Amino acid sequence: MPDLRAAGRTRPVLHEEAPGGAEGRPGEVRRRARGELEAEVLAALWAADAPVTAAVVRQGVPAVAHTTVLTILTRLCGKGLVTRRREGRGHVYAPVDDRAGVAAAGMHSLLADSGDRAAVLARFVSDLSAEDEHLLEQLLHGAPPARLPERE
């Protein structure tokens, strides 16, 4: 472990340090939300045109060590979200599905784990915007969906 006192710190920086920190205190470390780093790695993979190395993924995920990117890629492979194949002396990685496919799989997983599918679906549908409700109706009746603009 490096000598943290020499760097003027009392603890290691686990994530990027924000000015004023998460709660406004200088030097405070901002913790990533659960799954945020995996999402950033997936976003870097989706941005690539082809399978890429961990070094290329790391360029899309700032302030993260190469070993951390490798760990996240290994976890994503284990979850079936990313493929890894040998190329030369290293590996290249690619997403198994696009962003919509991963979101849909997450929704299916949450629904399966909820215990009361009807209650979850009822709550979900009741909170839809009018545009989303219309789109869902189109999809349920087999009509090709009209493309809605992305919301921020």
Backbone bond lengths (Angstrom), bond angles and torsions (degrees), N, CA, C in turn:
res aa  C-N    CA-C-N  psi(-1)  N-CA   C-N-CA  omega(-1)  CA-C   N-CA-C  phi
1 M - - - 1.460 - - 1.526 107.94 -
2 P 1.328 117.62 132.83 1.464 119.72 -179.96 1.523 111.35 -67.34
3 D 1.335 114.74 155.77 1.457 119.75 177.73 1.520 108.34 -75.45
4 L 1.310 117.35 106.43 1.453 122.40 -176.15 1.518 112.32 -73.59
5 R 1.328 116.39 -25.05 1.465 119.00 -179.83 1.516 111.39 -66.06
6 A 1.337 116.79 -32.91 1.456 120.45 -179.99 1.525 110.81 -64.36
7 A 1.309 117.39 -30.63 1.457 121.61 179.47 1.530 111.41 -89.81
8 G 1.320 117.57 2.36 1.455 121.05 179.82 1.521 113.02 77.53
9 R 1.325 117.31 21.14 1.465 121.25 -178.56 1.519 108.78 -118.13
10 T 1.314 114.36 156.35 1.462 119.32 175.16 1.519 111.51 -107.73
11 R 1.343 117.21 -9.48 1.462 121.35 178.35 1.526 108.80 -148.81
12 P 1.330 117.46 156.52 1.467 119.29 179.96 1.519 111.41 -71.81
13 V 1.326 116.05 152.92 1.452 121.52 175.25 1.519 107.32 -85.89
14 L 1.332 116.40 116.09 1.457 121.00 -178.50 1.516 111.66 -87.57
15 H 1.321 117.53 -30.26 1.454 123.23 -179.74 1.516 107.03 -140.87
16 E 1.332 116.04 174.27 1.447 118.27 -178.13 1.515 110.78 -57.27
17 E 1.303 114.54 147.34 1.456 119.85 -177.69 1.515 108.61 -97.28
18 A 1.313 116.90 124.50 1.451 121.50 179.97 1.521 109.15 -94.41
19 P 1.357 117.16 142.19 1.453 118.60 176.64 1.524 109.14 -60.49
20 G 1.286 115.75 126.35 1.458 119.46 -179.25 1.513 113.15 81.90
21 G 1.309 117.40 -9.14 1.459 121.80 174.98 1.511 114.19 67.77
22 A 1.308 114.62 -177.34 1.459 121.60 -176.37 1.517 111.17 -67.22
23 E 1.331 116.45 -27.61 1.460 119.55 -177.43 1.522 111.53 -120.54
24 G 1.334 115.17 23.10 1.447 119.13 175.11 1.516 115.46 85.44
25 R 1.319 118.99 3.82 1.459 120.73 179.81 1.520 109.23 -95.08
26 P 1.333 117.84 130.86 1.458 120.34 178.60 1.525 111.32 -58.61
27 G 1.341 115.38 138.18 1.452 120.50 177.24 1.516 114.58 82.77
28 E 1.315 117.56 -1.88 1.468 121.25 -179.26 1.526 109.18 -71.62
29 V 1.314 117.44 140.56 1.452 122.95 -178.67 1.525 110.10 -91.56
30 R 1.350 116.04 129.06 1.456 120.76 177.41 1.520 109.02 -83.47
31 R 1.317 116.77 120.40 1.460 121.50 177.87 1.517 108.87 -84.64
32 R 1.306 115.70 137.82 1.459 119.54 175.48 1.523 109.34 -72.36
33 A 1.317 115.90 147.10 1.458 120.97 174.60 1.520 108.68 -68.29
34 R 1.309 116.33 156.20 1.454 121.47 -179.75 1.533 109.87 -56.81
35 G 1.317 116.98 126.33 1.459 122.00 178.27 1.516 114.75 85.05
36 E 1.341 117.92 -6.10 1.462 121.08 -176.88 1.531 111.67 -64.08
37 L 1.311 117.53 -42.45 1.460 120.49 -179.21 1.534 110.65 -66.99
38 E 1.322 117.62 -40.57 1.468 120.55 176.16 1.526 109.71 -60.71
39 A 1.322 117.35 -41.16 1.466 121.51 179.19 1.528 110.93 -63.83
40 E 1.331 116.87 -38.99 1.464 120.43 178.77 1.531 110.87 -66.47
41 V 1.323 117.06 -39.75 1.467 121.01 178.36 1.526 109.76 -66.23
42 L 1.329 117.65 -44.30 1.464 120.60 177.00 1.526 111.00 -60.98
43 A 1.328 117.58 -40.84 1.463 121.02 179.15 1.527 110.47 -61.99
44 A 1.323 117.27 -39.39 1.466 120.84 177.87 1.525 110.55 -65.31
45 L 1.325 117.08 -38.45 1.467 120.54 177.71 1.531 110.84 -68.19
46 W 1.326 117.69 -41.20 1.465 120.71 179.07 1.529 111.13 -65.02
47 A 1.323 117.06 -31.62 1.465 120.79 179.95 1.530 112.20 -71.82
48 A 1.312 117.43 -20.52 1.464 121.52 -179.63 1.525 109.91 -80.11
49 D 1.320 116.14 148.36 1.464 121.06 179.91 1.518 112.93 -82.63
50 A 1.321 116.24 -16.83 1.464 121.21 -174.99 1.521 107.97 -151.96
51 P 1.335 117.52 173.40 1.472 119.19 175.05 1.533 110.70 -55.79
52 V 1.335 115.60 140.87 1.465 120.78 -175.76 1.523 111.05 -132.29
53 T 1.313 115.33 162.78 1.461 121.56 177.72 1.525 110.09 -79.45
54 A 1.318 115.45 166.28 1.463 120.90 177.03 1.529 110.81 -61.60
55 A 1.333 116.84 -33.02 1.472 120.31 179.00 1.519 110.77 -63.40
56 V 1.320 117.73 -38.92 1.462 120.94 177.76 1.523 109.88 -68.82
57 V 1.318 117.51 -41.07 1.466 121.10 177.46 1.527 109.25 -59.77
58 R 1.314 116.97 -42.85 1.469 121.45 -177.55 1.528 111.64 -59.98
59 Q 1.329 117.50 -32.46 1.467 120.40 177.46 1.530 111.21 -62.40
60 G 1.326 117.06 -28.93 1.458 121.05 178.88 1.515 113.91 -88.84
61 V 1.332 116.39 -3.23 1.467 121.03 -179.51 1.530 107.32 -126.10
62 P 1.321 117.31 89.09 1.466 119.98 -174.60 1.528 113.60 -67.31
63 A 1.313 114.81 153.88 1.471 123.71 173.67 1.532 113.22 61.95
64 V 1.338 116.78 32.16 1.460 120.91 178.04 1.526 108.08 -129.10
65 A 1.316 116.60 136.65 1.460 121.53 179.62 1.522 111.22 -68.35
66 H 1.321 115.82 151.51 1.468 121.90 178.31 1.529 110.71 -56.39
67 T 1.329 117.02 -41.43 1.471 120.14 -179.40 1.530 111.68 -64.91
68 T 1.328 116.88 -33.18 1.465 120.62 177.37 1.522 110.06 -66.89
69 V 1.338 116.95 -42.49 1.465 120.93 177.47 1.526 109.73 -60.80
70 L 1.336 117.18 -42.95 1.463 120.60 178.12 1.528 111.34 -61.58
71 T 1.313 116.65 -41.45 1.467 120.67 178.25 1.525 110.85 -61.90
72 I 1.320 116.77 -45.94 1.467 120.89 -179.75 1.525 110.11 -64.65
73 L 1.330 117.69 -42.18 1.464 120.49 178.35 1.532 110.89 -61.99
74 T 1.328 116.95 -39.95 1.466 120.78 177.91 1.525 110.72 -63.96
75 R 1.330 117.12 -42.20 1.468 120.82 177.89 1.523 111.24 -64.15
76 L 1.339 116.80 -42.02 1.455 120.45 178.97 1.529 111.29 -65.69
77 C 1.329 117.11 -34.29 1.474 120.80 174.52 1.526 109.58 -64.01
78 G 1.318 116.54 -43.93 1.457 121.60 179.47 1.519 112.99 -63.03
79 K 1.329 116.86 -29.66 1.465 121.49 178.70 1.524 111.90 -85.59
80 G 1.324 116.25 -4.21 1.460 120.04 179.58 1.517 114.07 79.83
81 L 1.331 117.57 15.52 1.459 121.14 -179.37 1.523 113.19 -93.00
82 V 1.342 116.28 -18.09 1.465 122.45 -176.47 1.523 108.53 -136.85
83 T 1.329 115.62 145.06 1.463 120.48 173.10 1.521 109.07 -105.43
84 R 1.324 114.78 151.18 1.474 120.97 177.68 1.522 106.72 -129.41
85 R 1.348 114.81 132.81 1.457 117.86 175.11 1.521 109.38 -137.94
86 R 1.315 113.75 146.86 1.462 121.61 -178.93 1.516 109.23 -69.05
87 E 1.321 116.01 132.25 1.457 121.78 174.05 1.520 107.62 -143.57
88 G 1.324 115.25 112.31 1.463 119.53 -175.49 1.515 109.77 66.76
89 R 1.330 115.90 -130.41 1.461 120.16 179.68 1.522 113.10 -91.30
90 G 1.318 116.95 -4.52 1.462 120.06 -177.95 1.509 112.21 -125.75
91 H 1.316 115.47 -156.91 1.453 122.36 -179.93 1.524 109.63 -126.96
92 V 1.327 114.83 154.54 1.457 120.71 170.11 1.523 107.47 -119.61
93 Y 1.318 115.48 151.58 1.462 122.59 -173.79 1.524 109.49 -124.41
94 A 1.323 114.75 146.86 1.467 120.71 177.40 1.519 108.89 -147.00
95 P 1.328 117.03 146.63 1.468 119.42 176.92 1.519 109.64 -70.95
96 V 1.321 117.14 145.30 1.465 122.05 178.32 1.524 109.75 -75.99
97 D 1.333 117.07 -35.05 1.454 121.72 -175.53 1.522 109.05 -136.25
98 D 1.332 116.38 166.12 1.454 120.08 176.62 1.533 110.08 -81.05
99 R 1.308 115.38 178.98 1.473 121.76 -176.58 1.536 111.45 -58.65
100 A 1.329 117.22 -42.89 1.470 120.80 -179.61 1.526 110.87 -65.36
101 G 1.326 116.82 -38.93 1.462 120.47 179.23 1.517 112.51 -64.84
102 V 1.328 116.22 -40.78 1.469 120.13 178.60 1.527 110.35 -67.63
103 A 1.329 117.04 -40.67 1.470 119.97 177.96 1.530 110.50 -63.48
104 A 1.332 116.61 -42.80 1.469 120.17 179.75 1.527 110.78 -64.03
105 A 1.325 116.97 -41.21 1.473 120.33 178.34 1.527 110.42 -62.84
106 G 1.334 116.79 -39.50 1.464 120.50 176.89 1.515 111.85 -63.74
107 M 1.321 116.49 -39.65 1.461 120.28 178.47 1.533 110.63 -65.72
108 H 1.335 116.40 -41.49 1.466 120.02 176.94 1.527 111.08 -61.61
109 S 1.325 115.85 -42.25 1.463 120.76 -179.40 1.531 110.99 -63.79
110 L 1.324 117.10 -45.52 1.462 120.86 178.32 1.523 111.15 -62.23
111 L 1.316 116.32 -40.62 1.456 120.46 179.31 1.526 110.87 -64.61
112 A 1.328 116.31 -42.62 1.464 120.75 179.98 1.529 111.53 -64.86
113 D 1.327 116.64 -34.57 1.465 121.11 -177.39 1.532 113.41 -85.81
114 S 1.331 118.00 -6.07 1.460 120.76 -171.25 1.519 113.92 -72.88
115 G 1.317 118.07 -29.91 1.452 120.45 -177.61 1.514 112.97 91.53
116 D 1.326 117.93 -39.09 1.461 121.51 -179.82 1.527 108.39 -127.63
117 R 1.322 115.46 85.06 1.463 121.57 -175.61 1.531 111.38 -57.90
118 A 1.328 117.28 -42.34 1.461 120.73 -177.52 1.525 111.13 -61.80
119 A 1.322 117.15 -43.23 1.466 120.69 -179.86 1.528 111.16 -65.52
120 V 1.325 116.39 -41.62 1.467 119.98 -179.80 1.523 110.00 -65.49
121 L 1.333 117.33 -46.59 1.461 120.32 179.74 1.525 111.44 -63.93
122 A 1.335 117.07 -40.32 1.464 120.53 178.82 1.525 110.57 -62.10
123 R 1.322 117.15 -43.68 1.470 120.63 179.02 1.519 110.49 -65.54
124 F 1.336 116.17 -42.31 1.460 120.94 -179.95 1.524 110.30 -59.93
125 V 1.320 116.97 -50.10 1.462 121.86 -177.57 1.531 110.65 -64.69
126 S 1.327 117.64 -38.47 1.471 120.03 -178.52 1.528 112.43 -66.48
127 D 1.327 117.05 -22.77 1.469 120.81 -179.10 1.525 113.67 -95.71
128 L 1.343 118.57 2.79 1.463 121.39 -179.19 1.523 111.04 -73.23
129 S 1.329 115.53 147.31 1.463 119.79 172.11 1.529 107.76 -72.14
130 A 1.316 116.72 166.07 1.462 120.75 178.73 1.529 111.02 -60.31
131 E 1.330 116.85 -38.92 1.464 120.89 179.43 1.525 111.34 -65.47
132 D 1.337 116.34 -44.87 1.459 120.14 179.41 1.523 111.43 -66.44
133 E 1.328 116.77 -37.02 1.458 120.87 178.19 1.531 110.16 -62.85
134 H 1.334 115.96 -43.24 1.468 120.55 178.65 1.534 110.21 -64.17
135 L 1.310 117.12 -42.39 1.462 121.34 178.34 1.522 111.04 -62.36
136 L 1.313 117.41 -43.14 1.463 121.35 178.65 1.522 111.12 -62.56
137 E 1.329 116.52 -41.72 1.466 119.97 176.78 1.521 111.08 -60.13
138 Q 1.339 116.80 -43.22 1.465 120.72 177.66 1.525 110.80 -59.09
139 L 1.303 116.16 -46.29 1.466 120.81 -178.01 1.523 111.57 -65.01
140 L 1.323 117.39 -41.11 1.460 121.42 -179.72 1.529 112.59 -66.90
141 H 1.339 117.12 -27.14 1.458 120.90 179.61 1.523 112.35 -96.48
142 G 1.327 117.62 9.33 1.461 121.59 174.68 1.510 115.58 79.78
143 A 1.307 118.27 5.54 1.463 120.93 178.32 1.520 109.18 -78.72
144 P 1.333 117.03 145.07 1.466 118.29 175.93 1.533 109.33 -64.25
145 P 1.301 117.40 133.23 1.468 119.63 -175.80 1.525 111.59 -72.18
146 A 1.320 115.16 142.25 1.452 120.52 170.32 1.516 107.24 -75.33
147 R 1.283 117.51 136.31 1.465 121.86 -177.93 1.517 109.80 -73.30
148 L 1.327 116.20 120.96 1.461 121.29 177.92 1.516 109.14 -95.28
149 P 1.325 117.74 148.49 1.469 119.61 176.26 1.521 110.10 -65.44
150 E 1.326 116.62 147.32 1.465 122.08 178.02 1.515 109.60 -68.21
151 R 1.344 115.37 138.75 1.464 120.50 176.07 1.510 109.30 -96.12
152 E 1.316 115.44 152.29 1.463 119.76 179.79 1.479 111.10 -99.20
